[in-house]
Structure formats: structure tokens, C-alpha cells
Amino acid sequence: MLNAIDSSRIHHAHEDNHHVQLSVQNVIKDFDTGRGQLLRAVDDVSFDVPKNEMCVILGPSGCGKSTVLRMIAGLEEMTSGSIYLNEEELSGPGRDRGMVFQGYTSFPWLTIRDNVEYGMRLNGVSKKVCHERADEYLELVHLTKFKDAYPDQLSGGMKQRVAIARTLANEPSILLMDEPFGALDAETRWHMQELLMGVIVNSQTTALMITHDISEAIYLADKIIFMSSHPGRVREILVPEFKQGKRILNKEEVIGCDGFVEMEAHIMQMMREESADDDDAF
């Protein structure tokens, strides 16, 4: 059973980071404009995500962040390049990748517990294991008391907790998240950031997340992939060294660390430069 954790505790971030779980190699994505021309959205993107690492892709709007994530999920075809998960080359969607979207994706006619169990049942998991695993992950996201409620009875933040629990209950090799907190108000968002950090620590999940939020990226990430403006390329890979290889679950404590403000300012400057470059293109 996974247990709830004290948000003030500190955990080591990389207990098994020698093994690369996800490898994105020289990925290119061109879109057909419909006028006989190709538009390059993603250009020669490469990066690795070690096992148990929380990696965040950050960059200006239109840089191809979500396109990269969708290619990893198998929802978008690459023009060229390769993506490997657990050393197996990916082609199309698979159960080994769990996806959490920005929008709420629960089935309104099912209870919260039934929503969490839904994917497992499709995968042929026994009823007993479905119940046990659903209870386990509902406890992890602090929704045990609401397991018999319906999605329309929950707040936005709680609905996203259901999505995270449902995705993790299928035990994917990697958790993929596309702006999962983008629709939430500021207070709910930082609560969800801390909850997600606790979930990642307790479930020892490898995760890749897209965000526009700089402080969210720095707080959550063991590693940040910063992408340039269109076409999207990896401009810089940043590691928040001031965390000293640890995951600090209290967000205020991370913000107060020496080095946080400097990294935030550096990323803001890159954002400004990329936005200026994008403006110059028109």
C-alpha cells in the first residue's frame, strides 16, 4: 500500500538514475500546410529521461512542446528520428505510456472509483486487483472519501487528481502530462504541484511534463528541457543544482533556496529572447 506523505519531508531525487527510461533521438516533425509546403514544427530534438526522474519541457508558446509529448505518446507521427522506451523503439500508442491532459477526462456517469478502475478493466485486470489498486491510488491522491462521488461533484483540482490516479493505476512505465494544471486557479495549482510531487516520490514514477509556468517547472523538475521558439529545438538543458539532488516537497522551501531566483531569471531571459526572435519572424 502506498502511504500519504508529509509535505515537509525531503526525498532523494535519483535513487536509480543510471538507467535511461525514455530516449528521444533527433526527432523532426513537419506539418503539411495544405499548399504543397511543409512547416517544420520540431527540429532535431534529442534528450533522455532516466528512470524515476521528473523531467519538464518548457518553452514559449508554439515551440512544439505538446507536439513532442504527443509523438512520445504515439498520438502524432514523427517525420524522422527515433523514440525509445525501456530500450524498445516506439511506434504508435501503448499501455506503457500514461497520459494526463489539461482538460478533465473522467466519465461523468461513473463514480470516481469506477473511473480509476476503468482502464484496468479494459486491460483484463481482475476485479479484486482493480479494487485494491484503485483504493491504493485514490489514497495517494487524497480522494478516498470521494470514491463513491461522481465527477460533476468535484472541483477542478480534484478532477485532475482522479485523472492522475486513473493513469497511475494502469502502472505505465512513464507518466506523460500536458499542462495538467493549466486550467486551475493559482491556489489550487500550487496545492496540486505539491500533491504531484508527493505522488511522484511515493510511486517512484518516471514522468515527463509540459508547462508554461517557470516556477512550476523549477519546483517540480529534476531536469528542465528548454525549447526554442518555432521551429522547436532544445536550446538548453537545466538541472536545478541548488536542490542538491533532492526533492523538497514544500514549495516555499524550494522558492527560498539560493539559486532559485537566479534560475528563474535565466529562464525568463531565454523566454524573452525567444519571444523576440518569434516576433522578428513576422
Secondary structure, DSSP 4 states (H G I P E B T S, - for coil): ------TT-EEES-SSTTSEEEEEEEEEEEEE-SSS-EEEEEEEEEEEEETT-EEEEE-STTSSHHHHHHHHHTSS--SEEEEEETTEE--S--TTEEEE-SS----TTS-HHHHHHHHHHHTT--HHHHHHHHHHHHHHTT-GGGTTS-GGGS-HHHHHHHHHHHHHHT--SEEEEESTTTTS-HHHHHHHHHHHHHHHHHHT--EEEEES-HHHHHHH-SEEEEEPSSSB-EEEEE--GGGTTEEE--HHHHHTSTTHHHHHHHHHHHHHHHHHHHHHT-
